[in-house]
Every structure is written in C-alpha cells, then in structure tokens.
Amino acid sequence: TFLTLLNHLGRANTFWLYATCNLAFLLFTWALVPETKGVTLEHIEQKLMDGQPLRDIGR
C-alpha cells in the first residue's frame, strides 16, 4: 500500500514509483487499446468473430 511504500522507500521514491507505473500504463493503453469511438458494438463483435486483431477493431 501507499503507506508501506512511503515507509520503506521514502516520499520522493514512492512518488517516482507511482509516476513510472502511470507512464507504463499510459503507454500500454495508447499502444494496445483500440479507439472505438463511433463504432457500434455489432461492428466490434463482427470484427472479433472474423478474427481481426484487437488493435485493428476501431479502423
């Protein structure tokens, strides 16, 4: 938890750890989670059933 990390790593290192994790999650989301704005659920389902890669679903 936050308090355990704070006690073991100190204030600065704890926040650096959280910042690094947030950056990693941001890059993961940007690279691997497709944009599906304006795409119907039926279209997404059909593309998945056709075996299209998940990253190409929103295109």
PyMOL Python script that loads the backbone (N, CA, C, O; Angstrom):
from pymol import cmd

cmd.read_pdbstr("""\
ATOM      1  N   THR A   1       0.831  -1.190   0.000  1.00  0.00           N
ATOM      2  CA  THR A   1       0.000   0.000   0.000  1.00  0.00           C
ATOM      3  C   THR A   1       0.868   1.244   0.000  1.00  0.00           C
ATOM      4  O   THR A   1       2.093   1.171   0.101  1.00  0.00           O
ATOM      5  N   PHE A   2       0.215   2.375  -0.114  1.00  0.00           N
ATOM      6  CA  PHE A   2       0.940   3.638  -0.181  1.00  0.00           C
ATOM      7  C   PHE A   2       1.771   3.878   1.071  1.00  0.00           C
ATOM      8  O   PHE A   2       2.936   4.266   0.975  1.00  0.00           O
ATOM      9  N   LEU A   3       1.195   3.656   2.228  1.00  0.00           N
ATOM     10  CA  LEU A   3       1.922   3.934   3.468  1.00  0.00           C
ATOM     11  C   LEU A   3       3.117   3.004   3.653  1.00  0.00           C
ATOM     12  O   LEU A   3       4.158   3.428   4.153  1.00  0.00           O
ATOM     13  N   THR A   4       2.977   1.755   3.258  1.00  0.00           N
ATOM     14  CA  THR A   4       4.096   0.817   3.346  1.00  0.00           C
ATOM     15  C   THR A   4       5.239   1.262   2.441  1.00  0.00           C
ATOM     16  O   THR A   4       6.400   1.273   2.849  1.00  0.00           O
ATOM     17  N   LEU A   5       4.898   1.629   1.211  1.00  0.00           N
ATOM     18  CA  LEU A   5       5.929   2.121   0.296  1.00  0.00           C
ATOM     19  C   LEU A   5       6.562   3.394   0.825  1.00  0.00           C
ATOM     20  O   LEU A   5       7.776   3.573   0.734  1.00  0.00           O
ATOM     21  N   LEU A   6       5.751   4.272   1.373  1.00  0.00           N
ATOM     22  CA  LEU A   6       6.259   5.531   1.909  1.00  0.00           C
ATOM     23  C   LEU A   6       7.269   5.276   3.025  1.00  0.00           C
ATOM     24  O   LEU A   6       8.300   5.944   3.097  1.00  0.00           O
ATOM     25  N   ASN A   7       6.974   4.316   3.887  1.00  0.00           N
ATOM     26  CA  ASN A   7       7.882   3.991   4.988  1.00  0.00           C
ATOM     27  C   ASN A   7       9.174   3.337   4.500  1.00  0.00           C
ATOM     28  O   ASN A   7      10.242   3.590   5.057  1.00  0.00           O
ATOM     29  N   HIS A   8       9.089   2.502   3.469  1.00  0.00           N
ATOM     30  CA  HIS A   8      10.266   1.774   3.000  1.00  0.00           C
ATOM     31  C   HIS A   8      11.097   2.542   1.974  1.00  0.00           C
ATOM     32  O   HIS A   8      12.324   2.449   1.979  1.00  0.00           O
ATOM     33  N   LEU A   9      10.447   3.291   1.103  1.00  0.00           N
ATOM     34  CA  LEU A   9      11.163   3.957   0.014  1.00  0.00           C
ATOM     35  C   LEU A   9      11.390   5.443   0.243  1.00  0.00           C
ATOM     36  O   LEU A   9      12.288   6.039  -0.351  1.00  0.00           O
ATOM     37  N   GLY A  10      10.589   6.027   1.091  1.00  0.00           N
ATOM     38  CA  GLY A  10      10.663   7.477   1.269  1.00  0.00           C
ATOM     39  C   GLY A  10       9.666   8.172   0.358  1.00  0.00           C
ATOM     40  O   GLY A  10       9.101   7.561  -0.549  1.00  0.00           O
ATOM     41  N   ARG A  11       9.462   9.439   0.608  1.00  0.00           N
ATOM     42  CA  ARG A  11       8.438  10.191  -0.112  1.00  0.00           C
ATOM     43  C   ARG A  11       8.757  10.318  -1.609  1.00  0.00           C
ATOM     44  O   ARG A  11       7.917  10.007  -2.454  1.00  0.00           O
ATOM     45  N   ALA A  12       9.955  10.769  -1.924  1.00  0.00           N
ATOM     46  CA  ALA A  12      10.303  11.016  -3.330  1.00  0.00           C
ATOM     47  C   ALA A  12      10.277   9.730  -4.155  1.00  0.00           C
ATOM     48  O   ALA A  12       9.714   9.707  -5.249  1.00  0.00           O
ATOM     49  N   ASN A  13      10.882   8.663  -3.640  1.00  0.00           N
ATOM     50  CA  ASN A  13      10.923   7.407  -4.393  1.00  0.00           C
ATOM     51  C   ASN A  13       9.547   6.784  -4.559  1.00  0.00           C
ATOM     52  O   ASN A  13       9.270   6.154  -5.579  1.00  0.00           O
ATOM     53  N   THR A  14       8.686   6.953  -3.569  1.00  0.00           N
ATOM     54  CA  THR A  14       7.326   6.438  -3.683  1.00  0.00           C
ATOM     55  C   THR A  14       6.589   7.131  -4.819  1.00  0.00           C
ATOM     56  O   THR A  14       5.928   6.471  -5.621  1.00  0.00           O
ATOM     57  N   PHE A  15       6.693   8.437  -4.897  1.00  0.00           N
ATOM     58  CA  PHE A  15       6.007   9.155  -5.965  1.00  0.00           C
ATOM     59  C   PHE A  15       6.641   8.869  -7.325  1.00  0.00           C
ATOM     60  O   PHE A  15       5.935   8.829  -8.332  1.00  0.00           O
ATOM     61  N   TRP A  16       7.962   8.668  -7.373  1.00  0.00           N
ATOM     62  CA  TRP A  16       8.597   8.281  -8.625  1.00  0.00           C
ATOM     63  C   TRP A  16       8.101   6.909  -9.082  1.00  0.00           C
ATOM     64  O   TRP A  16       7.885   6.687 -10.273  1.00  0.00           O
ATOM     65  N   LEU A  17       7.924   6.001  -8.143  1.00  0.00           N
ATOM     66  CA  LEU A  17       7.405   4.677  -8.483  1.00  0.00           C
ATOM     67  C   LEU A  17       6.002   4.782  -9.070  1.00  0.00           C
ATOM     68  O   LEU A  17       5.712   4.170 -10.097  1.00  0.00           O
ATOM     69  N   TYR A  18       5.132   5.554  -8.425  1.00  0.00           N
ATOM     70  CA  TYR A  18       3.775   5.734  -8.936  1.00  0.00           C
ATOM     71  C   TYR A  18       3.784   6.440 -10.294  1.00  0.00           C
ATOM     72  O   TYR A  18       2.996   6.089 -11.172  1.00  0.00           O
ATOM     73  N   ALA A  19       4.645   7.410 -10.474  1.00  0.00           N
ATOM     74  CA  ALA A  19       4.734   8.116 -11.755  1.00  0.00           C
ATOM     75  C   ALA A  19       5.193   7.172 -12.865  1.00  0.00           C
ATOM     76  O   ALA A  19       4.675   7.222 -13.981  1.00  0.00           O
ATOM     77  N   THR A  20       6.160   6.316 -12.561  1.00  0.00           N
ATOM     78  CA  THR A  20       6.653   5.352 -13.536  1.00  0.00           C
ATOM     79  C   THR A  20       5.569   4.351 -13.914  1.00  0.00           C
ATOM     80  O   THR A  20       5.404   4.022 -15.089  1.00  0.00           O
ATOM     81  N   CYS A  21       4.832   3.870 -12.924  1.00  0.00           N
ATOM     82  CA  CYS A  21       3.726   2.945 -13.201  1.00  0.00           C
ATOM     83  C   CYS A  21       2.669   3.616 -14.070  1.00  0.00           C
ATOM     84  O   CYS A  21       2.170   3.009 -15.018  1.00  0.00           O
ATOM     85  N   ASN A  22       2.328   4.852 -13.758  1.00  0.00           N
ATOM     86  CA  ASN A  22       1.334   5.572 -14.555  1.00  0.00           C
ATOM     87  C   ASN A  22       1.801   5.748 -15.989  1.00  0.00           C
ATOM     88  O   ASN A  22       1.004   5.599 -16.916  1.00  0.00           O
ATOM     89  N   LEU A  23       3.060   6.058 -16.191  1.00  0.00           N
ATOM     90  CA  LEU A  23       3.593   6.203 -17.540  1.00  0.00           C
ATOM     91  C   LEU A  23       3.534   4.873 -18.287  1.00  0.00           C
ATOM     92  O   LEU A  23       3.171   4.838 -19.463  1.00  0.00           O
ATOM     93  N   ALA A  24       3.886   3.788 -17.616  1.00  0.00           N
ATOM     94  CA  ALA A  24       3.835   2.466 -18.245  1.00  0.00           C
ATOM     95  C   ALA A  24       2.407   2.112 -18.645  1.00  0.00           C
ATOM     96  O   ALA A  24       2.182   1.600 -19.742  1.00  0.00           O
ATOM     97  N   PHE A  25       1.442   2.377 -17.770  1.00  0.00           N
ATOM     98  CA  PHE A  25       0.044   2.086 -18.086  1.00  0.00           C
ATOM     99  C   PHE A  25      -0.467   2.967 -19.216  1.00  0.00           C
ATOM    100  O   PHE A  25      -1.252   2.512 -20.047  1.00  0.00           O
ATOM    101  N   LEU A  26      -0.030   4.223 -19.257  1.00  0.00           N
ATOM    102  CA  LEU A  26      -0.423   5.125 -20.333  1.00  0.00           C
ATOM    103  C   LEU A  26       0.095   4.617 -21.675  1.00  0.00           C
ATOM    104  O   LEU A  26      -0.650   4.585 -22.655  1.00  0.00           O
ATOM    105  N   LEU A  27       1.357   4.222 -21.724  1.00  0.00           N
ATOM    106  CA  LEU A  27       1.933   3.705 -22.964  1.00  0.00           C
ATOM    107  C   LEU A  27       1.268   2.402 -23.393  1.00  0.00           C
ATOM    108  O   LEU A  27       1.020   2.194 -24.581  1.00  0.00           O
ATOM    109  N   PHE A  28       0.980   1.533 -22.445  1.00  0.00           N
ATOM    110  CA  PHE A  28       0.285   0.279 -22.740  1.00  0.00           C
ATOM    111  C   PHE A  28      -1.080   0.560 -23.349  1.00  0.00           C
ATOM    112  O   PHE A  28      -1.450  -0.034 -24.361  1.00  0.00           O
ATOM    113  N   THR A  29      -1.828   1.471 -22.729  1.00  0.00           N
ATOM    114  CA  THR A  29      -3.162   1.806 -23.217  1.00  0.00           C
ATOM    115  C   THR A  29      -3.088   2.435 -24.599  1.00  0.00           C
ATOM    116  O   THR A  29      -3.868   2.078 -25.482  1.00  0.00           O
ATOM    117  N   TRP A  30      -2.173   3.354 -24.796  1.00  0.00           N
ATOM    118  CA  TRP A  30      -2.034   4.033 -26.078  1.00  0.00           C
ATOM    119  C   TRP A  30      -1.677   3.044 -27.189  1.00  0.00           C
ATOM    120  O   TRP A  30      -2.173   3.158 -28.309  1.00  0.00           O
ATOM    121  N   ALA A  31      -0.823   2.082 -26.877  1.00  0.00           N
ATOM    122  CA  ALA A  31      -0.340   1.158 -27.898  1.00  0.00           C
ATOM    123  C   ALA A  31      -1.292  -0.001 -28.179  1.00  0.00           C
ATOM    124  O   ALA A  31      -1.378  -0.463 -29.317  1.00  0.00           O
ATOM    125  N   LEU A  32      -2.000  -0.471 -27.173  1.00  0.00           N
ATOM    126  CA  LEU A  32      -2.722  -1.732 -27.343  1.00  0.00           C
ATOM    127  C   LEU A  32      -4.239  -1.658 -27.240  1.00  0.00           C
ATOM    128  O   LEU A  32      -4.922  -2.598 -27.646  1.00  0.00           O
ATOM    129  N   VAL A  33      -4.778  -0.579 -26.713  1.00  0.00           N
ATOM    130  CA  VAL A  33      -6.232  -0.486 -26.574  1.00  0.00           C
ATOM    131  C   VAL A  33      -6.772   0.324 -27.752  1.00  0.00           C
ATOM    132  O   VAL A  33      -6.399   1.484 -27.922  1.00  0.00           O
ATOM    133  N   PRO A  34      -7.643  -0.272 -28.566  1.00  0.00           N
ATOM    134  CA  PRO A  34      -8.106   0.418 -29.766  1.00  0.00           C
ATOM    135  C   PRO A  34      -9.113   1.526 -29.458  1.00  0.00           C
ATOM    136  O   PRO A  34      -9.845   1.463 -28.470  1.00  0.00           O
ATOM    137  N   GLU A  35      -9.134   2.542 -30.326  1.00  0.00           N
ATOM    138  CA  GLU A  35     -10.139   3.592 -30.245  1.00  0.00           C
ATOM    139  C   GLU A  35     -11.408   3.064 -30.909  1.00  0.00           C
ATOM    140  O   GLU A  35     -11.375   2.634 -32.062  1.00  0.00           O
ATOM    141  N   THR A  36     -12.512   3.094 -30.194  1.00  0.00           N
ATOM    142  CA  THR A  36     -13.763   2.569 -30.731  1.00  0.00           C
ATOM    143  C   THR A  36     -14.853   3.630 -30.767  1.00  0.00           C
ATOM    144  O   THR A  36     -16.038   3.301 -30.808  1.00  0.00           O
ATOM    145  N   LYS A  37     -14.464   4.888 -30.751  1.00  0.00           N
ATOM    146  CA  LYS A  37     -15.444   5.969 -30.816  1.00  0.00           C
ATOM    147  C   LYS A  37     -16.174   5.901 -32.158  1.00  0.00           C
ATOM    148  O   LYS A  37     -15.549   5.869 -33.218  1.00  0.00           O
ATOM    149  N   GLY A  38     -17.493   5.878 -32.094  1.00  0.00           N
ATOM    150  CA  GLY A  38     -18.296   5.847 -33.307  1.00  0.00           C
ATOM    151  C   GLY A  38     -18.452   4.469 -33.923  1.00  0.00           C
ATOM    152  O   GLY A  38     -19.058   4.344 -34.987  1.00  0.00           O
ATOM    153  N   VAL A  39     -17.927   3.437 -33.290  1.00  0.00           N
ATOM    154  CA  VAL A  39     -18.034   2.075 -33.805  1.00  0.00           C
ATOM    155  C   VAL A  39     -19.107   1.349 -32.995  1.00  0.00           C
ATOM    156  O   VAL A  39     -19.077   1.363 -31.765  1.00  0.00           O
ATOM    157  N   THR A  40     -20.040   0.723 -33.679  1.00  0.00           N
ATOM    158  CA  THR A  40     -21.127   0.039 -32.977  1.00  0.00           C
ATOM    159  C   THR A  40     -20.628  -1.252 -32.340  1.00  0.00           C
ATOM    160  O   THR A  40     -19.617  -1.818 -32.756  1.00  0.00           O
ATOM    161  N   LEU A  41     -21.345  -1.699 -31.339  1.00  0.00           N
ATOM    162  CA  LEU A  41     -20.996  -2.964 -30.683  1.00  0.00           C
ATOM    163  C   LEU A  41     -21.093  -4.129 -31.660  1.00  0.00           C
ATOM    164  O   LEU A  41     -20.300  -5.068 -31.595  1.00  0.00           O
ATOM    165  N   GLU A  42     -22.064  -4.065 -32.563  1.00  0.00           N
ATOM    166  CA  GLU A  42     -22.225  -5.125 -33.551  1.00  0.00           C
ATOM    167  C   GLU A  42     -21.009  -5.196 -34.481  1.00  0.00           C
ATOM    168  O   GLU A  42     -20.553  -6.286 -34.828  1.00  0.00           O
ATOM    169  N   HIS A  43     -20.490  -4.037 -34.880  1.00  0.00           N
ATOM    170  CA  HIS A  43     -19.301  -3.995 -35.737  1.00  0.00           C
ATOM    171  C   HIS A  43     -18.087  -4.569 -35.001  1.00  0.00           C
ATOM    172  O   HIS A  43     -17.318  -5.346 -35.567  1.00  0.00           O
ATOM    173  N   ILE A  44     -17.927  -4.185 -33.754  1.00  0.00           N
ATOM    174  CA  ILE A  44     -16.813  -4.703 -32.952  1.00  0.00           C
ATOM    175  C   ILE A  44     -16.928  -6.213 -32.810  1.00  0.00           C
ATOM    176  O   ILE A  44     -15.945  -6.936 -32.976  1.00  0.00           O
ATOM    177  N   GLU A  45     -18.133  -6.686 -32.501  1.00  0.00           N
ATOM    178  CA  GLU A  45     -18.341  -8.122 -32.338  1.00  0.00           C
ATOM    179  C   GLU A  45     -18.046  -8.868 -33.632  1.00  0.00           C
ATOM    180  O   GLU A  45     -17.408  -9.921 -33.605  1.00  0.00           O
ATOM    181  N   GLN A  46     -18.500  -8.338 -34.763  1.00  0.00           N
ATOM    182  CA  GLN A  46     -18.267  -9.000 -36.046  1.00  0.00           C
ATOM    183  C   GLN A  46     -16.781  -9.071 -36.371  1.00  0.00           C
ATOM    184  O   GLN A  46     -16.295 -10.100 -36.841  1.00  0.00           O
ATOM    185  N   LYS A  47     -16.064  -7.989 -36.124  1.00  0.00           N
ATOM    186  CA  LYS A  47     -14.622  -7.985 -36.383  1.00  0.00           C
ATOM    187  C   LYS A  47     -13.898  -9.003 -35.495  1.00  0.00           C
ATOM    188  O   LYS A  47     -12.978  -9.683 -35.949  1.00  0.00           O
ATOM    189  N   LEU A  48     -14.316  -9.102 -34.231  1.00  0.00           N
ATOM    190  CA  LEU A  48     -13.707 -10.088 -33.335  1.00  0.00           C
ATOM    191  C   LEU A  48     -14.015 -11.510 -33.791  1.00  0.00           C
ATOM    192  O   LEU A  48     -13.150 -12.384 -33.747  1.00  0.00           O
ATOM    193  N   MET A  49     -15.251 -11.736 -34.231  1.00  0.00           N
ATOM    194  CA  MET A  49     -15.638 -13.070 -34.696  1.00  0.00           C
ATOM    195  C   MET A  49     -14.903 -13.439 -35.990  1.00  0.00           C
ATOM    196  O   MET A  49     -14.655 -14.617 -36.247  1.00  0.00           O
ATOM    197  N   ASP A  50     -14.556 -12.441 -36.798  1.00  0.00           N
ATOM    198  CA  ASP A  50     -13.816 -12.689 -38.039  1.00  0.00           C
ATOM    199  C   ASP A  50     -12.334 -12.926 -37.786  1.00  0.00           C
ATOM    200  O   ASP A  50     -11.595 -13.266 -38.710  1.00  0.00           O
ATOM    201  N   GLY A  51     -11.896 -12.751 -36.551  1.00  0.00           N
ATOM    202  CA  GLY A  51     -10.503 -12.997 -36.202  1.00  0.00           C
ATOM    203  C   GLY A  51      -9.582 -11.813 -36.420  1.00  0.00           C
ATOM    204  O   GLY A  51      -8.360 -11.965 -36.424  1.00  0.00           O
ATOM    205  N   GLN A  52     -10.157 -10.637 -36.599  1.00  0.00           N
ATOM    206  CA  GLN A  52      -9.328  -9.443 -36.788  1.00  0.00           C
ATOM    207  C   GLN A  52      -8.621  -9.112 -35.478  1.00  0.00           C
ATOM    208  O   GLN A  52      -9.219  -9.222 -34.408  1.00  0.00           O
ATOM    209  N   PRO A  53      -7.343  -8.704 -35.552  1.00  0.00           N
ATOM    210  CA  PRO A  53      -6.613  -8.346 -34.326  1.00  0.00           C
ATOM    211  C   PRO A  53      -7.309  -7.223 -33.563  1.00  0.00           C
ATOM    212  O   PRO A  53      -7.900  -6.327 -34.166  1.00  0.00           O
ATOM    213  N   LEU A  54      -7.237  -7.276 -32.264  1.00  0.00           N
ATOM    214  CA  LEU A  54      -7.921  -6.307 -31.409  1.00  0.00           C
ATOM    215  C   LEU A  54      -7.476  -4.881 -31.698  1.00  0.00           C
ATOM    216  O   LEU A  54      -8.293  -3.962 -31.639  1.00  0.00           O
ATOM    217  N   ARG A  55      -6.206  -4.677 -32.006  1.00  0.00           N
ATOM    218  CA  ARG A  55      -5.711  -3.318 -32.237  1.00  0.00           C
ATOM    219  C   ARG A  55      -6.292  -2.701 -33.508  1.00  0.00           C
ATOM    220  O   ARG A  55      -6.232  -1.483 -33.675  1.00  0.00           O
ATOM    221  N   ASP A  56      -6.855  -3.517 -34.414  1.00  0.00           N
ATOM    222  CA  ASP A  56      -7.420  -3.016 -35.666  1.00  0.00           C
ATOM    223  C   ASP A  56      -8.939  -2.882 -35.629  1.00  0.00           C
ATOM    224  O   ASP A  56      -9.546  -2.555 -36.649  1.00  0.00           O
ATOM    225  N   ILE A  57      -9.555  -3.120 -34.501  1.00  0.00           N
ATOM    226  CA  ILE A  57     -11.015  -3.133 -34.408  1.00  0.00           C
ATOM    227  C   ILE A  57     -11.625  -1.777 -34.743  1.00  0.00           C
ATOM    228  O   ILE A  57     -12.641  -1.725 -35.435  1.00  0.00           O
ATOM    229  N   GLY A  58     -11.052  -0.705 -34.285  1.00  0.00           N
ATOM    230  CA  GLY A  58     -11.644   0.613 -34.482  1.00  0.00           C
ATOM    231  C   GLY A  58     -11.416   1.200 -35.856  1.00  0.00           C
ATOM    232  O   GLY A  58     -11.941   2.272 -36.156  1.00  0.00           O
ATOM    233  N   ARG A  59     -10.659   0.538 -36.691  1.00  0.00           N
ATOM    234  CA  ARG A  59     -10.343   1.085 -38.018  1.00  0.00           C
ATOM    235  C   ARG A  59     -11.361   0.688 -39.043  1.00  0.00           C
ATOM    236  O   ARG A  59     -11.243   1.064 -40.209  1.00  0.00           O
TER     237      ARG A  59
END
""", "prot")
cmd.dss("prot")
cmd.show_as("cartoon", "prot")
cmd.util.cbc("prot")
cmd.orient("prot")
